[in-house]
Each structure stands twice: as structure tokens, then as C-alpha cells.
Amino acid sequence: MASNYNLFWLFAGQGIILLAVLFATGAVPTHFVTESSVGAAALAVITVAYGIMMFASSYVEEEQHFWYWATTAWFFVLGVKGFSR
């Protein structure tokens, strides 16, 4: 069944994701956030939107590919900008 979800595991997964985001945010150097706040904000929006869409069953098929490639392209752009400095 498409609607027979085990809510305990869904909430447990969300809790683990929240902890991972908090730990990852704490590990980011402060100079990264201040120097490239636009890049950090864009990455945060992409990450949150991707995380929300992973729990929507209708988006798992095709749209995850869009976010995968969009995030990869964004990391590439940030990497090129970082290396050019």
C-alpha cells in the first residue's frame, strides 16, 4: 500500500536528519558563512527543499534527479568561484 507508512521510523529519520544538520551547521567555519552568505543561504534552501521532497512519495521518482543535478551544479559553481580566488 502506498499510504501504509510506519510513522515511528519516519519521525526517527527526521530526528536523525535534524541532528545531522545541527552538527554539520556547527562544523561550518564562521568565515565561510560571512564571506559567502549568499552561497550558504542558497545551499541551505536547496538542502531543506530536497529534504522535504524526499518524504513526498510522488516526488521520489523524477524530481529527485533534478535536485541531485541542481545541487551538484551548485557545488561545482561554488568550487570554481573558490578556486579562482
Secondary structure as UniProt FT lines:
FT   TURN            2..3
FT   HELIX           7..27
FT   HELIX           30..35
FT   HELIX           37..53
FT   TURN            54..55
FT   HELIX           57..59
FT   TURN            60..62
FT   HELIX           63..84
//
